[in-house]
Amino acid sequence: MDALTLALIAVALIGVALFVWGRIRASVVAKLLSMAEAGDAKAQYNLGVLYRDGKGVGQDYGEAVSCFRMAAVQGFAMAQHNLGLMYALGQGVPQDDAQALAWTRKAAEQGLAQAQHSLGGMYHNGRGVAQDYGQAVAWTRTAAEQGLAEAQNNLGVMYDKGHGVAQDDVQAVEWYRKAAGQGYVQAQYNLGMMYGMGRGVPQDYGEAYVWLSLAAAQGDEDAAKLRYFAASELTPSALSRAKARAAAERARLGRGAA
């Protein structure tokens, strides 16, 4: 069988696969519509996500808001949080920080970590509410303790900067490390910088190289530049060990070499 024939077969198979996937996707959307119309809050939320992202349906922020609202008034936390985000961004509704705060708080009070983190950010930035670093820390910590990497990193930043808590480099490092160990790129950069400057930990250019390399592998250009400075402070054998540790950590996180 020649190359042209193989190529034509491949194109045909792709066409069949796309057709089948299109039929399946249409079936899924139809099922969600039926369930949503029957009052199923999870289906209403999922349909809202499809409209928001334009997957399987034409992107329509207004329809997304309607779907999220139907689920939100039933107490579905993820819908409440997403409705808050739509108000915060002004997508499908006029931008309204007060409404964003109200819906985000409802989801946060149900224990949704992403909403708790968003609420902490609103208090930190004074959006829809008076700026309150203490409340920002409280809500961010609640999300961080549930394991949300972005919240863990931001709690580290609060300790780093002394926002709402006493400035504490050791606590900053602890929270950066938790998020960095989950692969959160900004935390990897922050942890690398703490090792490089000897803040909250003994200065260690090998560890700085490891964490900056991990951030660089995810596309952080500043980390890519700074890891070369860390490398310049290491002996050849220490640099070899740091590279091996970085490679092992990338493998643990399921990412390739950089």
C-alpha positions in Angstrom: 0.0 0.0 0.0 1.6 3.3 -1.1 1.9 6.4 1.0 -0.8 8.3 -0.8 -3.3 5.5 -0.2 -2.4 5.4 3.5 -2.8 9.2 3.8 -6.3 9.0 2.1 -7.3 6.3 4.5 -6.1 8.3 7.5 -8.1 11.4 6.3 -11.2 9.2 5.9 -10.8 7.7 9.4 -10.4 11.2 10.9 -13.5 12.3 9.1 -15.5 9.4 10.5 -14.1 10.0 14.0 -15.1 13.7 13.8 -18.6 12.8 12.6 -19.1 10.2 15.3 -17.8 12.6 18.0 -20.1 15.3 16.7 -23.1 13.0 17.0 -22.0 12.0 20.5 -21.5 15.7 21.5 -24.9 16.6 20.2 -26.5 13.8 22.1 -24.8 14.9 25.3 -25.9 18.5 24.9 -29.5 17.3 24.2 -29.4 15.2 27.3 -28.1 18.1 29.4 -30.8 20.4 28.0 -33.5 17.9 28.9 -32.2 17.4 32.4 -31.7 21.2 33.0 -35.2 21.9 31.9 -36.4 19.3 34.4 -34.6 21.3 37.2 -31.4 19.2 37.6 -29.0 21.7 39.2 -25.8 19.8 38.1 -27.0 19.6 34.5 -27.9 23.4 34.6 -24.4 24.1 35.8 -22.7 21.8 33.2 -24.8 23.4 30.5 -23.7 26.8 31.7 -20.1 25.7 31.4 -20.7 24.6 27.8 -22.3 27.9 26.9 -19.5 29.9 28.6 -16.7 28.0 26.8 -18.5 27.4 23.5 -18.1 23.7 23.6 -20.8 21.7 21.8 -22.9 24.9 21.5 -22.3 28.4 20.3 -20.6 30.5 22.9 -23.2 32.6 24.7 -22.4 34.3 28.0 -26.0 35.3 28.5 -27.2 31.7 28.3 -24.3 30.7 30.5 -25.4 33.2 33.2 -29.0 32.0 32.9 -27.9 28.4 33.4 -25.6 29.2 36.3 -28.3 31.3 38.0 -30.9 28.4 37.8 -28.4 26.1 39.5 -27.1 28.8 41.9 -30.6 29.6 43.4 -30.9 25.8 44.1 -27.7 26.1 46.2 -25.3 24.4 43.8 -22.0 25.8 45.0 -20.0 25.6 41.7 -22.8 27.5 39.9 -22.8 30.1 42.6 -19.1 30.6 42.2 -19.2 30.8 38.5 -22.1 33.2 38.6 -20.0 35.4 40.8 -17.2 35.2 38.3 -19.5 36.2 35.5 -20.5 39.3 37.5 -16.9 40.0 38.4 -15.9 39.9 34.7 -19.0 41.5 33.3 -19.7 38.5 31.0 -23.3 38.1 30.1 -24.3 40.6 32.8 -23.2 44.2 33.6 -20.1 44.1 35.7 -21.1 44.2 39.4 -18.7 43.6 42.2 -21.5 43.6 44.8 -23.2 40.7 43.0 -19.9 39.0 42.5 -19.2 39.2 46.2 -22.7 37.9 47.2 -22.6 34.8 45.0 -19.0 34.1 45.8 -19.7 34.3 49.5 -22.6 31.8 49.2 -20.3 29.3 47.5 -17.4 29.9 50.0 -19.7 29.4 52.9 -20.6 26.0 51.5 -16.9 25.0 51.6 -16.0 25.4 47.9 -12.2 26.0 48.0 -12.1 27.9 44.7 -14.8 30.3 46.0 -13.0 30.7 49.3 -9.9 31.7 47.5 -11.8 34.1 45.2 -13.5 35.7 48.3 -10.1 36.1 49.9 -8.9 37.9 46.8 -11.9 40.2 46.9 -11.1 41.2 50.5 -7.5 41.6 49.7 -8.2 43.9 46.7 -11.2 45.6 48.2 -13.5 44.6 45.3 -17.2 44.8 46.3 -16.2 45.1 50.0 -13.9 47.2 52.1 -10.3 46.1 51.9 -9.6 43.8 54.8 -6.3 41.8 54.9 -7.4 39.9 58.0 -10.5 38.5 56.1 -8.3 37.9 53.1 -6.0 35.8 55.1 -8.8 33.9 56.8 -10.5 32.9 53.6 -7.3 32.2 51.7 -6.1 30.0 54.5 -9.4 28.1 54.5 -8.9 27.3 50.8 -5.2 26.6 51.3 -5.9 24.0 54.0 -8.2 22.2 51.5 -5.1 21.8 49.3 -5.9 24.5 46.6 -2.4 25.3 45.2 -3.2 28.8 44.1 -4.5 29.6 47.6 -1.4 28.0 49.2 0.9 30.2 47.1 -1.1 33.3 47.8 -1.1 32.6 51.6 2.7 32.3 51.2 2.7 35.7 49.6 0.7 37.2 52.5 3.3 35.9 55.0 6.1 37.0 52.6 4.7 40.6 52.5 3.1 40.7 55.9 -0.4 41.4 54.6 -2.9 40.5 57.3 -0.4 38.5 59.3 3.0 39.1 60.9 5.7 38.9 58.2 7.2 35.4 58.5 9.6 34.0 56.0 9.4 30.5 57.5 5.7 30.4 57.0 6.0 31.8 53.5 8.4 29.0 52.6 6.1 26.4 54.1 3.1 27.5 52.0 5.2 28.1 48.8 6.5 24.5 49.2 3.0 23.0 49.5 1.9 24.7 46.3 5.2 24.1 44.5 5.0 20.4 45.2 1.7 20.4 43.4 3.3 21.9 40.3 2.1 25.5 40.8 4.5 27.5 38.7 4.4 30.8 40.6 5.1 28.9 43.9 8.0 27.1 42.3 9.5 30.4 41.3 8.8 31.9 44.7 10.4 29.0 46.5 13.4 29.1 44.3 13.9 32.8 45.1 13.6 32.1 48.9 16.4 29.5 48.6 18.5 31.8 46.5 18.2 34.7 49.0 18.3 32.5 52.1 14.9 33.7 53.4 13.1 31.3 55.7 15.6 28.6 54.8 19.4 28.4 54.7 20.7 29.8 51.5 21.0 26.9 49.0 21.8 27.6 45.4 21.2 23.9 44.6 17.6 24.0 45.8 17.2 27.4 44.2 18.3 25.8 40.9 15.9 22.9 41.3 12.8 25.0 41.9 13.6 27.7 39.3 14.2 24.9 36.8 10.8 23.5 37.5 9.2 26.9 37.0 11.3 27.4 33.8 10.1 24.1 32.5 6.5 25.5 32.6 7.5 28.6 30.6 8.4 31.1 33.4 11.0 33.2 31.5 12.3 35.0 34.7 12.9 31.6 36.3 14.8 30.4 33.2 17.2 33.4 33.5 17.7 33.2 37.2 18.4 29.5 37.3 21.6 30.2 35.3 22.7 32.6 38.1 22.1 29.8 40.7 24.0 27.4 38.5 27.0 29.8 38.4 27.2 29.5 42.2 27.5 25.7 42.2 30.4 23.4 41.7 30.1 21.0 38.7 29.2 18.1 41.0 26.6 20.1 43.0 25.1 21.3 39.7 24.8 17.7 38.5 23.0 16.7 41.7 20.6 19.7 41.3 19.9 18.8 37.7 19.1 15.2 38.8 16.8 16.4 41.5 15.0 18.7 39.2 14.6 15.9 36.6 13.2 13.6 39.3 10.8 16.2 40.5 9.6 16.8 37.0 9.0 13.1 36.6 7.1 13.0 39.8 4.8 15.8 38.5 4.5 14.0 35.2 6.3 16.7 33.1 9.1 16.2 30.7 12.6 17.6 30.8 13.6 21.2 30.1 
